[in-house]
Amino acid sequence: MGSRVLGGCRALMEAAKANANANTKVARQGGGITKPVPVSPQLGKFLGGVPQASRSLAIKKVWEHIKLHNLQNPTNKKEICCDEKLKTIFDGKDKVGFLEIAKLLSAHFVKTG
């Protein structure tokens, strides 16, 4: 009887392992915010002339630009002071809030389908 229980556990473990491998393959294909989608010409130019980008890549590149050019307000870290390059993708605004970035970028991702 003991071997029957262990045999059942092995079967369950193999099924779980197979399911985990299947889920990993789906994640690697890219979906959601990691899926490359067409972007507006303004965002494409900001990202280096690319026609498609993922949301996560766009946000990462915006933050790299902000940090590289020291555009965060030193007294209020939640505020970003836009340079000319950021103004092209942030509707010409001089300043944007930390939480506005994703919302403002959203308009640059072309809806398909």
C-alpha positions as CSV (number, residue, x, y, z in Angstrom):
1,M,0.0,0.0,0.0
2,G,2.9,2.4,0.8
3,S,4.3,2.1,-2.7
4,R,0.9,2.9,-4.2
5,V,0.8,6.2,-2.3
6,L,4.4,7.0,-3.4
7,G,3.6,6.1,-6.9
8,G,0.6,8.4,-6.8
9,C,2.8,11.3,-5.5
10,R,5.3,10.7,-8.3
11,A,2.6,11.0,-10.9
12,L,1.3,14.2,-9.3
13,M,4.8,15.6,-9.2
14,E,5.4,14.8,-12.8
15,A,2.1,16.4,-13.8
16,A,2.9,19.5,-11.7
17,K,6.4,19.7,-13.3
18,A,5.0,19.5,-16.8
19,N,2.4,22.2,-16.0
20,A,5.2,24.5,-14.6
21,N,7.3,24.0,-17.7
22,A,4.2,24.8,-19.9
23,N,3.6,28.0,-17.9
24,T,7.2,29.1,-18.2
25,K,7.1,28.7,-22.0
26,V,4.0,31.0,-22.2
27,A,5.8,33.7,-20.1
28,R,8.8,33.6,-22.3
29,Q,6.8,34.3,-25.4
30,G,5.9,37.7,-24.1
31,G,2.5,39.0,-23.4
32,G,0.9,41.9,-21.5
33,I,3.3,44.7,-20.8
34,T,6.2,42.7,-22.3
35,K,4.6,42.2,-25.7
36,P,6.0,44.5,-28.5
37,V,3.3,46.5,-30.1
38,P,3.2,49.4,-32.6
39,V,4.0,52.8,-31.1
40,S,3.4,56.4,-32.2
41,P,6.1,58.1,-34.3
42,Q,6.9,60.4,-31.3
43,L,7.6,57.5,-28.9
44,G,9.3,55.5,-31.6
45,K,11.7,58.4,-32.2
46,F,12.3,58.8,-28.4
47,L,13.2,55.1,-28.2
48,G,15.7,55.3,-31.0
49,G,13.6,55.0,-34.2
50,V,11.8,51.7,-33.4
51,P,8.3,51.0,-34.9
52,Q,7.4,48.6,-32.1
53,A,8.1,48.4,-28.3
54,S,6.8,46.9,-25.2
55,R,5.3,49.0,-22.4
56,S,7.9,47.8,-20.0
57,L,10.8,48.8,-22.4
58,A,9.2,52.3,-23.0
59,I,8.9,53.0,-19.2
60,K,12.5,51.7,-18.6
61,K,13.9,54.0,-21.4
62,V,11.9,57.0,-20.0
63,W,13.3,56.4,-16.5
64,E,16.9,55.9,-17.9
65,H,16.5,59.3,-19.7
66,I,15.1,61.0,-16.5
67,K,18.0,59.6,-14.4
68,L,20.7,60.3,-16.9
69,H,19.7,64.0,-17.3
70,N,18.8,64.5,-13.6
71,L,15.2,65.5,-14.4
72,Q,13.6,64.6,-11.1
73,N,12.7,67.5,-8.9
74,P,15.2,67.3,-6.0
75,T,12.7,68.7,-3.4
76,N,9.8,66.6,-4.7
77,K,11.0,63.3,-6.1
78,K,7.5,62.5,-7.4
79,E,7.8,65.3,-9.9
80,I,9.6,65.1,-13.2
81,C,10.8,68.3,-14.9
82,C,10.5,67.6,-18.7
83,D,13.2,68.5,-21.1
84,E,12.4,69.0,-24.8
85,K,12.8,65.3,-25.6
86,L,10.3,64.3,-22.9
87,K,7.9,67.1,-23.9
88,T,7.5,65.3,-27.3
89,I,5.9,62.3,-25.6
90,F,4.3,64.0,-22.6
91,D,1.9,66.4,-24.5
92,G,4.3,69.3,-24.2
93,K,4.0,69.5,-20.4
94,D,6.8,71.2,-18.4
95,K,6.3,68.9,-15.4
96,V,4.6,65.5,-14.9
97,G,3.9,63.6,-11.8
98,F,5.5,60.3,-11.1
99,L,2.2,58.4,-11.4
100,E,1.3,60.2,-14.7
101,I,4.1,58.6,-16.7
102,A,2.3,55.3,-17.5
103,K,-1.0,57.2,-18.4
104,L,0.8,59.6,-20.7
105,L,2.7,56.8,-22.4
106,S,-0.4,54.8,-22.9
107,A,-1.6,57.2,-25.7
108,H,1.5,56.3,-27.7
109,F,0.7,52.6,-27.9
110,V,-1.4,52.0,-31.1
111,K,-4.4,49.9,-30.5
112,T,-4.6,46.9,-32.8
113,G,-7.6,44.7,-33.5
